[in-house]
């Protein structure tokens, strides 16, 4: 599934728009071996969140618990609130079972508790080794319900922590929130993977702030990674064209029109991709971070200028 935020000319204004980020943290006994990685990850998230952002933390093991209620990360209390969040991280311990379904229900309640949420992007960042007690079917159903309960469904980013984690299950949970999953086996991978996470969250904020009525035309260019092949794609309203890049790579250009789609403003098109040899089982763990396809928006703004963003 290709899911892309609609291109926007509101980049400056979106930088001023705050986000609501709910952190859902697995504190079960199975997280003992990655507790240091977990804490490093949370410290980085707290440090790099914007001054206009709000953050809340839910922890879960055998039962869920509200670790920190919504806190403003800017303004007169911003520094103290970041310290409070940091202290909560330092106090975290890993023990007990792994019941994720009740945690998803608590997460939904927290998202619905937000005040003055209109116009703000929202996201759920789930950190776990992906080894809950519930079966995948129950998790998928619970996640779909939880992320649909709020007036504006949050984007979900699932971080699979540790070399023994279950990236496949984390990807399933992220899909329920129209988001992405990232694999982090050690602290060495935190800079690159968290950089990708912030890119995903920034794109979501840009989508929420977008006012794309001034766009004259928008195209989505899909470029499969080396060795991958795009076999077919759903035909968009404006049709598609097959292109060949100067380096010989095959591209697909999708004409997506002038206006952002209804709903959450994202352009979603089904596509079928033939995996390259390096993406087939048995799969090296380092390959889980390697992207399969690059997508680029090419659009003409109201002044007639042609712009692009990948």
C-alpha positions as CSV (number, residue, x, y, z in Angstrom):
1,X,0.0,0.0,0.0
2,X,1.3,3.4,-1.0
3,X,0.2,6.0,1.5
4,X,1.5,9.6,1.0
5,X,0.7,12.9,2.6
6,X,-0.7,15.4,0.2
7,X,1.9,18.1,-0.9
8,X,1.4,21.4,0.8
9,X,2.5,25.1,0.5
10,X,1.9,25.6,4.3
11,X,5.4,24.5,5.4
12,X,6.2,27.7,7.3
13,X,2.8,27.6,9.2
14,X,3.1,23.9,9.9
15,X,6.4,24.5,11.7
16,X,4.4,26.6,14.2
17,X,1.6,24.1,14.6
18,X,2.0,21.9,17.7
19,X,1.6,18.2,17.9
20,X,0.1,15.8,20.4
21,X,2.4,12.8,20.9
22,X,1.3,9.9,23.0
23,X,4.1,7.5,24.0
24,X,3.0,3.9,24.7
25,X,5.8,2.0,26.3
26,X,6.2,-1.8,26.9
27,X,7.5,-2.3,30.4
28,X,7.0,-6.0,30.6
29,X,9.7,-8.5,31.8
30,X,10.7,-9.3,28.2
31,X,12.0,-5.7,27.8
32,X,14.8,-6.2,30.4
33,X,17.4,-6.8,27.7
34,X,16.5,-3.6,25.8
35,X,15.6,-1.4,28.7
36,X,18.7,0.8,28.1
37,X,17.8,1.2,24.4
38,X,14.2,2.0,25.4
39,X,15.4,4.8,27.8
40,X,17.8,6.2,25.3
41,X,15.0,6.3,22.7
42,X,12.6,8.1,25.1
43,X,15.3,10.6,26.2
44,X,15.8,11.5,22.5
45,X,12.1,11.9,21.8
46,X,11.6,14.2,24.8
47,X,14.7,16.3,23.9
48,X,13.8,16.7,20.2
49,X,10.0,17.3,20.5
50,X,9.0,20.9,19.6
51,X,8.2,23.6,22.0
52,X,4.6,23.7,20.7
53,X,4.2,19.9,21.2
54,X,2.3,18.2,24.0
55,X,3.3,14.8,25.3
56,X,1.7,12.0,27.4
57,X,3.1,8.6,28.4
58,X,1.3,5.3,28.9
59,X,3.2,2.3,30.2
60,X,2.0,-1.3,30.2
61,X,3.0,-4.8,31.4
62,X,0.3,-7.1,32.9
63,X,-1.8,-3.9,33.2
64,X,-1.6,-0.5,31.7
65,X,-0.8,2.6,33.7
66,X,-0.8,6.4,33.0
67,X,2.8,7.4,33.6
68,X,2.4,11.1,32.6
69,X,-0.7,13.0,31.7
70,X,-0.6,15.5,28.8
71,X,2.2,18.1,29.3
72,X,3.0,21.2,27.4
73,X,6.7,21.1,26.2
74,X,6.9,24.8,25.6
75,X,5.9,28.0,27.4
76,X,6.7,28.9,31.0
77,X,6.4,25.3,32.2
78,X,8.1,23.6,29.3
79,X,11.5,23.0,30.9
80,X,10.0,21.7,34.1
81,X,7.6,19.4,32.2
82,X,10.5,18.0,30.1
83,X,12.3,17.3,33.4
84,X,9.2,15.5,34.8
85,X,9.0,13.4,31.7
86,X,12.7,12.6,31.9
87,X,12.3,11.6,35.6
88,X,9.5,9.2,34.6
89,X,11.8,7.6,32.0
90,X,14.6,7.1,34.5
91,X,12.2,5.4,37.0
92,X,11.0,2.9,34.5
93,X,11.5,-0.8,35.3
94,X,10.7,-3.9,33.2
95,X,8.7,-6.6,34.9
96,X,5.4,-8.6,34.6
97,X,3.5,-9.9,31.6
98,X,2.6,-8.2,28.3
99,X,-1.1,-7.3,27.9
100,X,-1.3,-4.8,25.0
101,X,-5.0,-4.7,24.3
102,X,-5.9,-2.9,27.6
103,X,-3.0,-0.5,26.9
104,X,-4.5,0.3,23.5
105,X,-7.8,1.1,25.2
106,X,-6.1,3.4,27.7
107,X,-4.3,5.1,24.8
108,X,-7.6,5.8,23.1
109,X,-8.9,7.3,26.3
110,X,-5.9,9.5,26.5
111,X,-6.2,10.7,22.9
112,X,-9.8,11.6,23.5
113,X,-8.9,13.6,26.7
114,X,-7.0,16.2,24.7
115,X,-8.2,19.8,24.8
116,X,-8.0,22.4,22.1
117,X,-7.0,19.6,19.7
118,X,-8.5,21.2,16.5
119,X,-5.8,21.8,13.9
120,X,-3.2,19.8,15.8
121,X,-1.5,16.7,14.4
122,X,-1.6,13.7,16.7
123,X,0.5,10.6,16.9
124,X,0.9,7.4,18.9
125,X,4.5,6.2,19.2
126,X,4.5,2.5,20.4
127,X,7.8,1.1,21.7
128,X,7.9,-2.7,22.3
129,X,9.7,-5.9,21.4
130,X,6.4,-7.0,19.8
131,X,5.8,-10.0,22.0
132,X,2.4,-9.6,23.6
133,X,0.3,-12.3,25.1
134,X,-2.7,-11.7,22.8
135,X,-2.9,-13.2,19.3
136,X,-2.4,-11.0,16.3
137,X,-6.1,-11.0,15.3
138,X,-7.1,-9.6,18.7
139,X,-4.4,-7.0,18.6
140,X,-5.4,-5.9,15.1
141,X,-9.0,-5.6,16.0
142,X,-8.2,-3.7,19.3
143,X,-5.8,-1.3,17.5
144,X,-8.3,-0.5,14.7
145,X,-11.0,0.3,17.3
146,X,-8.7,2.3,19.5
147,X,-7.3,4.5,16.8
148,X,-10.7,5.2,15.3
149,X,-12.4,6.2,18.5
150,X,-11.1,9.8,18.5
151,X,-12.5,12.6,16.4
152,X,-9.2,12.7,14.4
153,X,-7.4,9.4,14.1
154,X,-3.8,9.6,15.2
155,X,-0.9,8.5,13.1
156,X,0.8,5.4,14.6
157,X,4.6,4.8,14.6
158,X,5.7,1.5,16.0
159,X,9.3,1.0,17.1
160,X,10.4,-2.6,17.3
161,X,13.2,-2.7,19.9
162,X,15.9,-5.4,20.2
163,X,17.3,-8.0,17.9
164,X,14.7,-10.6,19.1
165,X,11.7,-8.3,18.5
166,X,8.8,-8.9,16.2
167,X,8.9,-6.3,13.4
168,X,6.1,-8.1,11.6
169,X,3.7,-7.7,14.4
170,X,4.8,-4.1,15.0
171,X,4.2,-3.4,11.4
172,X,0.6,-4.8,11.7
173,X,-0.1,-2.4,14.6
174,X,1.3,0.6,12.7
175,X,-0.8,-0.3,9.7
176,X,-4.0,-0.1,11.8
177,X,-3.1,3.6,12.4
178,X,-2.0,4.3,8.8
179,X,1.6,4.7,10.0
180,X,5.0,3.1,9.8
181,X,7.1,0.7,11.8
182,X,10.8,1.0,12.4
183,X,13.3,-1.6,13.6
184,X,15.9,-0.7,16.3
185,X,18.2,-3.5,17.4
186,X,20.7,-1.4,19.4
187,X,21.4,2.2,20.5
188,X,23.7,2.6,17.5
189,X,20.6,2.7,15.2
190,X,18.8,5.4,17.2
191,X,20.0,8.4,15.3
192,X,19.0,7.1,11.9
193,X,15.7,5.5,12.9
194,X,14.5,8.3,15.1
195,X,15.4,10.7,12.3
196,X,13.1,8.7,10.1
197,X,10.4,8.8,12.8
198,X,10.6,12.6,13.1
199,X,10.3,12.8,9.3
200,X,7.1,10.7,9.4
201,X,5.7,12.9,12.2
202,X,6.7,16.1,10.4
203,X,4.9,14.9,7.2
204,X,1.8,14.2,9.3
205,X,1.9,17.7,10.8
206,X,2.4,19.1,7.4
207,X,-0.6,17.2,6.1
208,X,-2.8,18.5,8.9
209,X,-1.7,22.1,8.3
210,X,-2.0,21.7,4.5
211,X,-4.2,24.1,2.5
212,X,-3.7,22.7,-0.9
213,X,-6.6,24.5,-2.7
214,X,-3.9,26.7,-4.5
215,X,-2.2,23.7,-6.2
216,X,-2.7,23.5,-9.9
217,X,-1.6,19.9,-10.3
218,X,0.1,17.2,-8.3
219,X,1.9,14.0,-9.4
220,X,3.2,11.2,-7.3
221,X,6.4,9.6,-8.7
222,X,7.2,6.1,-7.5
223,X,10.7,4.7,-7.8
224,X,11.3,1.1,-6.7
225,X,14.6,0.4,-4.9
226,X,17.4,-1.4,-6.8
227,X,16.3,-4.9,-7.6
228,X,12.7,-4.3,-6.8
229,X,10.0,-4.1,-9.5
230,X,6.6,-2.3,-9.4
231,X,4.3,-4.8,-11.0
232,X,1.1,-2.9,-11.0
233,X,-0.6,0.0,-9.2
234,X,-4.2,1.1,-8.8
235,X,-5.1,3.7,-11.4
236,X,-5.5,7.1,-9.8
237,X,-8.2,9.5,-11.0
238,X,-5.9,11.3,-13.4
239,X,-4.2,8.2,-14.9
240,X,-0.6,7.1,-14.8
241,X,2.5,6.9,-17.0
242,X,5.5,4.6,-17.1
243,X,8.8,6.5,-17.3
244,X,12.5,5.6,-17.4
245,X,15.0,7.7,-15.4
246,X,18.4,8.7,-16.7
247,X,20.0,6.0,-14.7
248,X,17.8,3.4,-16.3
249,X,15.4,2.9,-13.4
250,X,11.7,2.4,-14.2
251,X,9.4,5.0,-12.6
252,X,5.7,5.3,-12.4
253,X,4.0,8.7,-12.5
254,X,0.6,9.0,-11.0
255,X,-1.6,12.0,-11.7
256,X,-3.4,12.8,-8.5
257,X,-5.3,16.0,-9.4
258,X,-5.5,19.4,-7.8
259,X,-7.2,18.8,-4.4
260,X,-6.3,16.7,-1.4
261,X,-8.5,13.6,-1.1
262,X,-11.4,13.7,1.5
263,X,-10.9,12.2,4.9
264,X,-7.5,12.6,6.4
265,X,-6.0,14.3,3.3
266,X,-3.7,11.4,2.2
267,X,-3.5,9.8,-1.2
268,X,-3.7,6.0,-0.9
269,X,-3.2,3.7,-3.8
270,X,-2.8,0.0,-3.8
271,X,0.4,-1.3,-5.5
272,X,2.0,-4.7,-6.0
273,X,5.8,-4.9,-5.7
274,X,8.2,-7.7,-6.6
275,X,10.7,-7.9,-3.8
276,X,14.4,-7.8,-4.6
277,X,16.6,-10.7,-3.7
278,X,18.0,-8.9,-0.6
279,X,14.4,-8.6,0.8
280,X,13.6,-12.3,0.7
281,X,13.8,-14.8,3.5
282,X,16.1,-15.6,5.2
283,X,16.5,-11.8,5.7
284,X,19.5,-10.2,7.4
285,X,18.3,-8.0,10.3
286,X,20.1,-4.9,8.9
287,X,18.0,-5.1,5.7
288,X,14.8,-4.3,7.7
289,X,15.9,-0.7,7.6
290,X,16.4,-0.5,3.9
291,X,13.5,1.2,2.0
292,X,11.8,-0.6,-0.9
293,X,10.6,2.4,-2.7
294,X,11.0,6.2,-2.9
295,X,8.0,8.4,-3.5
296,X,8.3,12.0,-4.7
297,X,5.6,14.7,-5.0
298,X,6.0,16.9,-8.1
299,X,3.5,19.8,-8.2
300,X,2.8,23.2,-9.6
301,X,1.8,25.8,-7.1
302,X,-0.6,28.8,-7.5
303,X,2.2,31.0,-9.0
304,X,3.0,28.3,-11.6
305,X,6.3,27.3,-10.0
306,X,7.2,23.6,-10.2
307,X,8.2,22.1,-6.9
308,X,9.2,18.6,-5.6
309,X,9.5,16.9,-2.2
310,X,10.5,13.3,-1.5
